[in-house]
Amino acid sequence: MPSRWFRGIPRPVWLLGFVSFFADLSSELVYPIIPIFLTVTLGAPATAVGVTEGVAEATANLTRLFSGRWSDRANARKPFIVAGYSLAVAGKVVLCLAPAWGFAVAGRAMDRFGKGIRTAPRDALLADFTTRENRGRLFGFHRSFDSLGAVGGPLLGLLFIALAGDHLRWAIAIAVVPGLIAVFVLRWLPERRPGPDDATEAISLRDLPRQYWLFLAVAALFMAGNSSDAFLILRSKDIGLSTTLVVLAYVVYNVVYTLGAYPAGILSDVVPRPVLLVGGYLVFAAVYLGFATVSSEWAVWPLLALYGIYIAATDGITKAFVADMAPPSVRSSALGVFQGATGLVTLVASIAAGVLWDVVSPGAPFVLGACCASGAPLAFIALSASGSSRPTPPAAQRPFPLPFSP
C-alpha cells in the first residue's frame, strides 16, 4: 500500500521535494532563533525584530510579483531556482557574521529575496511535470517534504538553545549546511521548457482567464485576516504555554501538515479543488475563532493540529489550482503574481493584527481572521452560483467545476 502511494512520481518531483526539505530545515532552524539573536546577541531593541521580519517578508513578496515574469520571458526555470536557493544560503552567512542588527536586516532581506526569486519558477517547473489528473497529488507530495523540514528545524533549534545557550551564531552557521545541500541537489534537476505547441502562445498576463483574477480576489479576501503565524505563537504564549511548549505545539502543527498534505493533494485530483479550499477556509475560521475565545492551555494543542489540517487542505492545492488555470507559457507569471499579491495582503494583515493586539485585545486579530475566512467561502459560492468563475479550459483538457456550481 505505501509503495503504491509513491508510484509514478517523476524524478524531478522527488528532487524538488528533497531540495525543499533541506532548505526548509535550514530556514526553520534559524527562524525561532532570530528574535533572541537580535535582542540578546546583537543588543537590538524589540522593534528591530518587527523591522527585520517586515523588511524580509516585503522583499520576498515584492520579488515574487516579478520573478515569475522574468522566468517566463527567459523561457527558463532552473537558473532562477538555483539563484534563489543560493541567495538564501548567502543571506544566512551574512546573518551569522552580522556585527550589528542593520547587517542582520540585510542578511534576512537577501535570504527572502532568494525565496522570492525561486518560488514561482520552482512551482511552475513542478507543474510542468504534472498533468491535470495528478497535479494535486504531486503538489501535495512536494508540500509534505517541505513541511517535514519545518518539523525538524524548530526541534534542532530547541536542542541547540538547550545545549549551547546564547551562542546563537553557531546555530545559524549550522543552518547553512542543509541550505548548501539543497543547492547541491539542484545539480541533478533538469530544465524543462515549454513544448513546441506552447511556444506560439503570447506570453502575457492578459492571456490568463478571468477566473484566475476572480480566484485571486477571493484569496485576497481570505488573506486579509490571515496574519503571520507569529501571532499564533504569541497567542499561545499569552494563554500560558512556556516557550518550549509553544515550539513543540508548533511542531505538532507541522507534523499534521506533513501527514495531511499528500492525501489532501490526492483527494483534490478526485474532488474539485475549490471544494477542499472552501473546507480549508472554514477550518481556518474555526481555529481563529478558537484562539480568539479560549483561555485554557490544553486547547492550544488541538487548535494548532486543526491549523495543520487547514494548511494541508489549501497550500499545495491552491498552487495546483492556479497552475490549472494558467497556460504553460505564463504559468510562472501566474504563480508569481498570485503568491506575491496574496503575500502582500498577508503583510498588511499582520500589521493590522499587531495594532489590534495592542489597541483592542490579543483576541481581536483572530476575530478578524475568522470573519475574513468565513467571507471567502461565501464569495466562492456566489461566484460559482453565477457561473462567472467556471474556468474555460482548452478542449483537450478536462473541465473542473467550482463548488456548488449548477
DOZAFI-721065 format. One record per residue (C-alpha): x, y, z; residue in one letter. Coordinates in steps of 0.02 Angstrom, whole numbers, plus 50000, padded with zeros to 5 digits. Layout:
<sites>
<site x="X" y="Y" z="Z" resn="A"/>
...
</sites>
This chain:
<sites>
<site x="50000" y="50000" z="50000" resn="M"/>
<site x="50133" y="50132" z="50045" resn="P"/>
<site x="50234" y="50091" z="49889" resn="S"/>
<site x="50079" y="50115" z="49781" resn="R"/>
<site x="50056" y="50289" z="49852" resn="W"/>
<site x="50227" y="50342" z="49788" resn="F"/>
<site x="50221" y="50251" z="49622" resn="R"/>
<site x="50235" y="50355" z="49465" resn="G"/>
<site x="50310" y="50511" z="49546" resn="I"/>
<site x="50433" y="50588" z="49420" resn="P"/>
<site x="50615" y="50600" z="49470" resn="R"/>
<site x="50618" y="50793" z="49460" resn="P"/>
<site x="50473" y="50799" z="49585" resn="V"/>
<site x="50574" y="50691" z="49705" resn="W"/>
<site x="50723" y="50806" z="49681" resn="L"/>
<site x="50620" y="50962" z="49713" resn="L"/>
<site x="50550" y="50877" z="49868" resn="G"/>
<site x="50724" y="50844" z="49938" resn="F"/>
<site x="50779" y="51021" z="49896" resn="V"/>
<site x="50630" y="51095" z="49988" resn="S"/>
<site x="50658" y="50980" z="50137" resn="F"/>
<site x="50839" y="51035" z="50162" resn="F"/>
<site x="50802" y="51218" z="50126" resn="A"/>
<site x="50656" y="51222" z="50249" resn="D"/>
<site x="50759" y="51130" z="50379" resn="L"/>
<site x="50888" y="51269" z="50362" resn="S"/>
<site x="50761" y="51410" z="50369" resn="S"/>
<site x="50657" y="51341" z="50513" resn="E"/>
<site x="50812" y="51309" z="50618" resn="L"/>
<site x="50853" y="51495" z="50607" resn="V"/>
<site x="50677" y="51569" z="50615" resn="Y"/>
<site x="50639" y="51538" z="50801" resn="P"/>
<site x="50814" y="51598" z="50847" resn="I"/>
<site x="50808" y="51767" z="50758" resn="I"/>
<site x="50715" y="51867" z="50893" resn="P"/>
<site x="50837" y="51805" z="51027" resn="I"/>
<site x="50988" y="51832" z="50914" resn="F"/>
<site x="50936" y="52012" z="50876" resn="L"/>
<site x="50892" y="52065" z="51052" resn="T"/>
<site x="51020" y="51965" z="51155" resn="V"/>
<site x="51171" y="51934" z="51043" resn="T"/>
<site x="51164" y="52098" z="50945" resn="L"/>
<site x="51082" y="52203" z="51082" resn="G"/>
<site x="50947" y="52270" z="50966" resn="A"/>
<site x="50784" y="52346" z="51031" resn="P"/>
<site x="50625" y="52244" z="51019" resn="A"/>
<site x="50563" y="52350" z="50874" resn="T"/>
<site x="50711" y="52285" z="50772" resn="A"/>
<site x="50628" y="52114" z="50767" resn="V"/>
<site x="50474" y="52186" z="50683" resn="G"/>
<site x="50577" y="52292" z="50563" resn="V"/>
<site x="50688" y="52144" z="50515" resn="T"/>
<site x="50544" y="52024" z="50479" resn="E"/>
<site x="50440" y="52159" z="50397" resn="G"/>
<site x="50579" y="52202" z="50276" resn="V"/>
<site x="50613" y="52017" z="50246" resn="A"/>
<site x="50433" y="51972" z="50203" resn="E"/>
<site x="50405" y="52129" z="50099" resn="A"/>
<site x="50561" y="52087" z="49999" resn="T"/>
<site x="50502" y="51908" z="49967" resn="A"/>
<site x="50326" y="51959" z="49915" resn="N"/>
<site x="50378" y="52102" z="49802" resn="L"/>
<site x="50507" y="51992" z="49716" resn="T"/>
<site x="50376" y="51856" z="49686" resn="R"/>
<site x="50273" y="51980" z="49585" resn="L"/>
<site x="50412" y="51992" z="49455" resn="F"/>
<site x="50513" y="51831" z="49466" resn="S"/>
<site x="50383" y="51726" z="49378" resn="G"/>
<site x="50375" y="51851" z="49236" resn="R"/>
<site x="50565" y="51851" z="49221" resn="W"/>
<site x="50564" y="51662" z="49213" resn="S"/>
<site x="50432" y="51657" z="49076" resn="D"/>
<site x="50521" y="51789" z="48973" resn="R"/>
<site x="50686" y="51695" z="48987" resn="A"/>
<site x="50595" y="51531" z="48946" resn="N"/>
<site x="50691" y="51454" z="49091" resn="A"/>
<site x="50656" y="51391" z="49266" resn="R"/>
<site x="50814" y="51313" z="49337" resn="K"/>
<site x="50930" y="51466" z="49338" resn="P"/>
<site x="50804" y="51561" z="49446" resn="F"/>
<site x="50783" y="51412" z="49562" resn="I"/>
<site x="50970" y="51391" z="49585" resn="V"/>
<site x="50996" y="51579" z="49612" resn="A"/>
<site x="50856" y="51585" z="49739" resn="G"/>
<site x="50918" y="51443" z="49848" resn="Y"/>
<site x="51098" y="51506" z="49834" resn="S"/>
<site x="51048" y="51681" z="49892" resn="L"/>
<site x="50959" y="51604" z="50041" resn="A"/>
<site x="51122" y="51523" z="50095" resn="V"/>
<site x="51218" y="51685" z="50068" resn="A"/>
<site x="51090" y="51778" z="50173" resn="G"/>
<site x="51116" y="51659" z="50319" resn="K"/>
<site x="51304" y="51684" z="50307" resn="V"/>
<site x="51279" y="51874" z="50318" resn="V"/>
<site x="51161" y="51849" z="50466" resn="L"/>
<site x="51286" y="51737" z="50555" resn="C"/>
<site x="51428" y="51864" z="50536" resn="L"/>
<site x="51322" y="52019" z="50571" resn="A"/>
<site x="51409" y="52139" z="50692" resn="P"/>
<site x="51251" y="52244" z="50715" resn="A"/>
<site x="51067" y="52223" z="50684" resn="W"/>
<site x="51070" y="52327" z="50524" resn="G"/>
<site x="51177" y="52191" z="50445" resn="F"/>
<site x="51052" y="52062" z="50508" resn="A"/>
<site x="50915" y="52154" z="50413" resn="V"/>
<site x="51021" y="52143" z="50255" resn="A"/>
<site x="51050" y="51957" z="50283" resn="G"/>
<site x="50866" y="51920" z="50308" resn="R"/>
<site x="50819" y="52026" z="50156" resn="A"/>
<site x="50946" y="51930" z="50050" resn="M"/>
<site x="50876" y="51765" z="50113" resn="D"/>
<site x="50696" y="51815" z="50073" resn="R"/>
<site x="50747" y="51893" z="49906" resn="F"/>
<site x="50809" y="51720" z="49861" resn="G"/>
<site x="50644" y="51644" z="49914" resn="K"/>
<site x="50550" y="51771" z="49808" resn="G"/>
<site x="50657" y="51732" z="49654" resn="I"/>
<site x="50642" y="51543" z="49665" resn="R"/>
<site x="50464" y="51506" z="49721" resn="T"/>
<site x="50361" y="51542" z="49565" resn="A"/>
<site x="50485" y="51464" z="49441" resn="P"/>
<site x="50502" y="51312" z="49555" resn="R"/>
<site x="50314" y="51288" z="49567" resn="D"/>
<site x="50298" y="51315" z="49379" resn="A"/>
<site x="50432" y="51183" z="49347" resn="L"/>
<site x="50342" y="51066" z="49465" resn="L"/>
<site x="50181" y="51096" z="49367" resn="A"/>
<site x="50274" y="51060" z="49204" resn="D"/>
<site x="50298" y="50881" z="49263" resn="F"/>
<site x="50115" y="50857" z="49309" resn="T"/>
<site x="49951" y="50835" z="49218" resn="T"/>
<site x="49781" y="50899" z="49271" resn="R"/>
<site x="49741" y="50723" z="49331" resn="E"/>
<site x="49890" y="50707" z="49452" resn="N"/>
<site x="49935" y="50889" z="49487" resn="R"/>
<site x="49857" y="50895" z="49660" resn="G"/>
<site x="49944" y="50734" z="49710" resn="R"/>
<site x="50116" y="50793" z="49656" resn="L"/>
<site x="50098" y="50966" z="49733" resn="F"/>
<site x="50038" y="50884" z="49894" resn="G"/>
<site x="50188" y="50767" z="49890" resn="F"/>
<site x="50306" y="50915" z="49873" resn="H"/>
<site x="50220" y="51010" z="50014" resn="R"/>
<site x="50240" y="50859" z="50130" resn="S"/>
<site x="50427" y="50858" z="50101" resn="F"/>
<site x="50436" y="51046" z="50130" resn="D"/>
<site x="50340" y="51038" z="50294" resn="S"/>
<site x="50445" y="50890" z="50353" resn="L"/>
<site x="50591" y="51011" z="50356" resn="G"/>
<site x="50482" y="51129" z="50459" resn="A"/>
<site x="50462" y="50989" z="50587" resn="V"/>
<site x="50648" y="50957" z="50605" resn="G"/>
<site x="50706" y="51138" z="50603" resn="G"/>
<site x="50622" y="51202" z="50762" resn="P"/>
<site x="50668" y="51042" z="50855" resn="L"/>
<site x="50851" y="51066" z="50808" resn="L"/>
<site x="50837" y="51248" z="50860" resn="G"/>
<site x="50768" y="51200" z="51030" resn="L"/>
<site x="50904" y="51069" z="51052" resn="L"/>
<site x="51040" y="51194" z="51009" resn="F"/>
<site x="50971" y="51326" z="51129" resn="I"/>
<site x="50965" y="51195" z="51267" resn="A"/>
<site x="51145" y="51139" z="51236" resn="L"/>
<site x="51231" y="51300" z="51182" resn="A"/>
<site x="51133" y="51435" z="51269" resn="G"/>
<site x="51171" y="51608" z="51199" resn="D"/>
<site x="51299" y="51551" z="51067" resn="H"/>
<site x="51173" y="51575" z="50929" resn="L"/>
<site x="51296" y="51617" z="50791" resn="R"/>
<site x="51344" y="51434" z="50788" resn="W"/>
<site x="51162" y="51384" z="50764" resn="A"/>
<site x="51149" y="51499" z="50614" resn="I"/>
<site x="51314" y="51432" z="50547" resn="A"/>
<site x="51250" y="51254" z="50563" resn="I"/>
<site x="51091" y="51305" z="50469" resn="A"/>
<site x="51199" y="51348" z="50319" resn="V"/>
<site x="51242" y="51162" z="50296" resn="V"/>
<site x="51068" y="51097" z="50245" resn="P"/>
<site x="51050" y="51252" z="50136" resn="G"/>
<site x="51208" y="51204" z="50043" resn="L"/>
<site x="51145" y="51025" z="50024" resn="I"/>
<site x="50986" y="51094" z="49944" resn="A"/>
<site x="51090" y="51191" z="49817" resn="V"/>
<site x="51198" y="51038" z="49783" resn="F"/>
<site x="51046" y="50928" z="49747" resn="V"/>
<site x="50991" y="51053" z="49614" resn="L"/>
<site x="51135" y="50999" z="49501" resn="R"/>
<site x="51028" y="50847" z="49450" resn="W"/>
<site x="50871" y="50948" z="49418" resn="L"/>
<site x="50826" y="50957" z="49233" resn="P"/>
<site x="50768" y="51114" z="49144" resn="E"/>
<site x="50602" y="51081" z="49061" resn="R"/>
<site x="50549" y="51213" z="48937" resn="R"/>
<site x="50376" y="51234" z="48862" resn="P"/>
<site x="50347" y="51118" z="48715" resn="G"/>
<site x="50333" y="51169" z="48532" resn="P"/>
<site x="50144" y="51192" z="48545" resn="D"/>
<site x="50166" y="51314" z="48688" resn="D"/>
<site x="50297" y="51421" z="48602" resn="A"/>
<site x="50166" y="51504" z="48492" resn="T"/>
<site x="50065" y="51567" z="48640" resn="E"/>
<site x="50079" y="51752" z="48681" resn="A"/>
<site x="50174" y="51774" z="48843" resn="I"/>
<site x="50060" y="51899" z="48927" resn="S"/>
<site x="49964" y="51907" z="49089" resn="L"/>
<site x="49816" y="51959" z="48983" resn="R"/>
<site x="49810" y="51779" z="48924" resn="D"/>
<site x="49758" y="51722" z="49097" resn="L"/>
<site x="49572" y="51683" z="49108" resn="P"/>
<site x="49454" y="51795" z="49206" resn="R"/>
<site x="49428" y="51651" z="49327" resn="Q"/>
<site x="49608" y="51670" z="49384" resn="Y"/>
<site x="49580" y="51851" z="49436" resn="W"/>
<site x="49417" y="51807" z="49523" resn="L"/>
<site x="49504" y="51672" z="49622" resn="F"/>
<site x="49642" y="51796" z="49666" resn="L"/>
<site x="49509" y="51915" z="49733" resn="A"/>
<site x="49433" y="51777" z="49841" resn="V"/>
<site x="49605" y="51726" z="49905" resn="A"/>
<site x="49647" y="51909" z="49945" resn="A"/>
<site x="49487" y="51923" z="50048" resn="L"/>
<site x="49539" y="51768" z="50145" resn="F"/>
<site x="49718" y="51830" z="50168" resn="M"/>
<site x="49657" y="51997" z="50235" resn="A"/>
<site x="49631" y="51908" z="50400" resn="G"/>
<site x="49772" y="51783" z="50385" resn="N"/>
<site x="49910" y="51867" z="50485" resn="S"/>
<site x="50082" y="51795" z="50517" resn="S"/>
<site x="50094" y="51631" z="50611" resn="D"/>
<site x="50198" y="51728" z="50738" resn="A"/>
<site x="50032" y="51787" z="50812" resn="F"/>
<site x="49979" y="51607" z="50841" resn="L"/>
<site x="50142" y="51583" z="50935" resn="I"/>
<site x="50117" y="51744" z="51033" resn="L"/>
<site x="49938" y="51698" z="51074" resn="R"/>
<site x="49990" y="51525" z="51133" resn="S"/>
<site x="50117" y="51608" z="51248" resn="K"/>
<site x="49986" y="51734" z="51305" resn="D"/>
<site x="49867" y="51592" z="51351" resn="I"/>
<site x="50002" y="51518" z="51463" resn="G"/>
<site x="50116" y="51396" z="51371" resn="L"/>
<site x="50302" y="51404" z="51405" resn="S"/>
<site x="50421" y="51445" z="51263" resn="T"/>
<site x="50471" y="51262" z="51245" resn="T"/>
<site x="50290" y="51203" z="51241" resn="L"/>
<site x="50245" y="51338" z="51114" resn="V"/>
<site x="50380" y="51275" z="50996" resn="V"/>
<site x="50326" y="51094" z="51024" resn="L"/>
<site x="50145" y="51140" z="50989" resn="A"/>
<site x="50203" y="51225" z="50829" resn="Y"/>
<site x="50293" y="51063" z="50785" resn="V"/>
<site x="50128" y="50970" z="50808" resn="V"/>
<site x="50051" y="51086" z="50679" resn="Y"/>
<site x="50191" y="51047" z="50557" resn="N"/>
<site x="50176" y="50859" z="50589" resn="V"/>
<site x="49990" y="50864" z="50547" resn="V"/>
<site x="50029" y="50968" z="50392" resn="Y"/>
<site x="50164" y="50845" z="50338" resn="T"/>
<site x="50050" y="50695" z="50358" resn="L"/>
<site x="49899" y="50779" z="50279" resn="G"/>
<site x="49968" y="50872" z="50127" resn="A"/>
<site x="49995" y="50719" z="50017" resn="Y"/>
<site x="49825" y="50636" z="50049" resn="P"/>
<site x="49739" y="50804" z="50026" resn="A"/>
<site x="49828" y="50827" z="49860" resn="G"/>
<site x="49773" y="50654" z="49803" resn="I"/>
<site x="49594" y="50694" z="49854" resn="L"/>
<site x="49599" y="50857" z="49755" resn="S"/>
<site x="49626" y="50756" z="49596" resn="D"/>
<site x="49460" y="50669" z="49628" resn="V"/>
<site x="49356" y="50805" z="49711" resn="V"/>
<site x="49355" y="50980" z="49632" resn="P"/>
<site x="49497" y="51077" z="49710" resn="R"/>
<site x="49389" y="51225" z="49764" resn="P"/>
<site x="49284" y="51109" z="49872" resn="V"/>
<site x="49438" y="51069" z="49976" resn="L"/>
<site x="49490" y="51252" z="49977" resn="L"/>
<site x="49320" y="51304" z="50046" resn="V"/>
<site x="49335" y="51167" z="50178" resn="G"/>
<site x="49508" y="51229" z="50225" resn="G"/>
<site x="49447" y="51408" z="50241" resn="Y"/>
<site x="49309" y="51352" z="50358" resn="L"/>
<site x="49433" y="51253" z="50465" resn="V"/>
<site x="49542" y="51409" z="50473" resn="F"/>
<site x="49391" y="51510" z="50532" resn="A"/>
<site x="49357" y="51383" z="50669" resn="A"/>
<site x="49539" y="51386" z="50726" resn="V"/>
<site x="49548" y="51575" z="50732" resn="Y"/>
<site x="49382" y="51585" z="50824" resn="L"/>
<site x="49453" y="51462" z="50948" resn="G"/>
<site x="49611" y="51566" z="50975" resn="F"/>
<site x="49502" y="51720" z="50998" resn="A"/>
<site x="49399" y="51643" z="51138" resn="T"/>
<site x="49494" y="51505" z="51230" resn="V"/>
<site x="49588" y="51531" z="51391" resn="S"/>
<site x="49644" y="51353" z="51431" resn="S"/>
<site x="49821" y="51298" z="51389" resn="E"/>
<site x="49765" y="51124" z="51334" resn="W"/>
<site x="49658" y="51200" z="51195" resn="A"/>
<site x="49811" y="51264" z="51102" resn="V"/>
<site x="49863" y="51088" z="51052" resn="W"/>
<site x="49704" y="51033" z="50960" resn="P"/>
<site x="49687" y="51207" z="50883" resn="L"/>
<site x="49862" y="51200" z="50809" resn="L"/>
<site x="49830" y="51022" z="50749" resn="A"/>
<site x="49674" y="51086" z="50661" resn="L"/>
<site x="49778" y="51226" z="50588" resn="Y"/>
<site x="49888" y="51092" z="50511" resn="G"/>
<site x="49734" y="51018" z="50428" resn="I"/>
<site x="49689" y="51189" z="50358" resn="Y"/>
<site x="49860" y="51216" z="50280" resn="I"/>
<site x="49865" y="51037" z="50212" resn="A"/>
<site x="49698" y="51067" z="50126" resn="A"/>
<site x="49747" y="51233" z="50048" resn="T"/>
<site x="49934" y="51262" z="50021" resn="D"/>
<site x="49982" y="51141" z="49883" resn="G"/>
<site x="49804" y="51134" z="49816" resn="I"/>
<site x="49799" y="51322" z="49790" resn="T"/>
<site x="49958" y="51310" z="49686" resn="K"/>
<site x="49887" y="51165" z="49586" resn="A"/>
<site x="49725" y="51260" z="49556" resn="F"/>
<site x="49819" y="51414" z="49493" resn="V"/>
<site x="49925" y="51302" z="49380" resn="A"/>
<site x="49764" y="51226" z="49312" resn="D"/>
<site x="49708" y="51396" z="49250" resn="M"/>
<site x="49873" y="51455" z="49176" resn="A"/>
<site x="49943" y="51407" z="49005" resn="P"/>
<site x="50122" y="51340" z="49018" resn="P"/>
<site x="50194" y="51497" z="48937" resn="S"/>
<site x="50128" y="51609" z="49076" resn="V"/>
<site x="50121" y="51483" z="49218" resn="R"/>
<site x="50269" y="51553" z="49314" resn="S"/>
<site x="50198" y="51730" z="49295" resn="S"/>
<site x="50028" y="51673" z="49357" resn="A"/>
<site x="50100" y="51588" z="49510" resn="L"/>
<site x="50216" y="51734" z="49547" resn="G"/>
<site x="50080" y="51867" z="49537" resn="V"/>
<site x="49962" y="51761" z="49641" resn="F"/>
<site x="50090" y="51723" z="49776" resn="Q"/>
<site x="50160" y="51899" z="49780" resn="G"/>
<site x="49991" y="51985" z="49788" resn="A"/>
<site x="49920" y="51872" z="49923" resn="T"/>
<site x="50084" y="51884" z="50018" resn="G"/>
<site x="50075" y="52074" z="50020" resn="L"/>
<site x="49895" y="52063" z="50083" resn="V"/>
<site x="49959" y="51949" z="50222" resn="T"/>
<site x="50092" y="52077" z="50266" resn="L"/>
<site x="49958" y="52212" z="50284" resn="V"/>
<site x="49853" y="52090" z="50385" resn="A"/>
<site x="50000" y="52060" z="50502" resn="S"/>
<site x="50023" y="52246" z="50531" resn="I"/>
<site x="49836" y="52264" z="50566" resn="A"/>
<site x="49844" y="52115" z="50683" resn="A"/>
<site x="49983" y="52198" z="50782" resn="G"/>
<site x="49881" y="52357" z="50800" resn="V"/>
<site x="49726" y="52259" z="50852" resn="L"/>
<site x="49827" y="52160" z="50978" resn="W"/>
<site x="49896" y="52318" z="51060" resn="D"/>
<site x="49744" y="52431" z="51047" resn="V"/>
<site x="49596" y="52312" z="51066" resn="V"/>
<site x="49645" y="52143" z="51138" resn="S"/>
<site x="49753" y="51989" z="51100" resn="P"/>
<site x="49597" y="51901" z="51036" resn="G"/>
<site x="49547" y="52038" z="50913" resn="A"/>
<site x="49663" y="51986" z="50768" resn="P"/>
<site x="49586" y="51813" z="50773" resn="F"/>
<site x="49409" y="51880" z="50765" resn="V"/>
<site x="49458" y="51974" z="50607" resn="L"/>
<site x="49538" y="51818" z="50536" resn="G"/>
<site x="49383" y="51712" z="50571" resn="A"/>
<site x="49271" y="51841" z="50487" resn="C"/>
<site x="49378" y="51852" z="50329" resn="C"/>
<site x="49395" y="51663" z="50320" resn="A"/>
<site x="49206" y="51644" z="50335" resn="S"/>
<site x="49176" y="51775" z="50200" resn="G"/>
<site x="49293" y="51696" z="50072" resn="A"/>
<site x="49191" y="51535" z="50050" resn="P"/>
<site x="49033" y="51640" z="50031" resn="L"/>
<site x="49119" y="51737" z="49892" resn="A"/>
<site x="49175" y="51574" z="49812" resn="F"/>
<site x="48997" y="51506" z="49817" resn="I"/>
<site x="48925" y="51668" z="49747" resn="A"/>
<site x="49048" y="51666" z="49602" resn="L"/>
<site x="49011" y="51484" z="49571" resn="S"/>
<site x="48822" y="51505" z="49575" resn="A"/>
<site x="48833" y="51647" z="49450" resn="S"/>
<site x="48936" y="51537" z="49334" resn="G"/>
<site x="49062" y="51677" z="49311" resn="S"/>
<site x="49204" y="51585" z="49397" resn="S"/>
<site x="49195" y="51424" z="49298" resn="R"/>
<site x="49359" y="51403" z="49202" resn="P"/>
<site x="49356" y="51383" z="49014" resn="T"/>
<site x="49494" y="51256" z="48985" resn="P"/>
<site x="49561" y="51206" z="48815" resn="P"/>
<site x="49460" y="51072" z="48727" resn="A"/>
<site x="49594" y="50942" z="48760" resn="A"/>
<site x="49583" y="50967" z="48947" resn="Q"/>
<site x="49452" y="50903" z="49067" resn="R"/>
<site x="49344" y="51044" z="49138" resn="P"/>
<site x="49331" y="51060" z="49326" resn="F"/>
<site x="49184" y="51147" z="49410" resn="P"/>
<site x="49192" y="51260" z="49558" resn="L"/>
<site x="49095" y="51202" z="49711" resn="P"/>
<site x="48906" y="51205" z="49710" resn="F"/>
<site x="48901" y="51255" z="49527" resn="S"/>
<site x="48745" y="51205" z="49433" resn="P"/>
</sites>
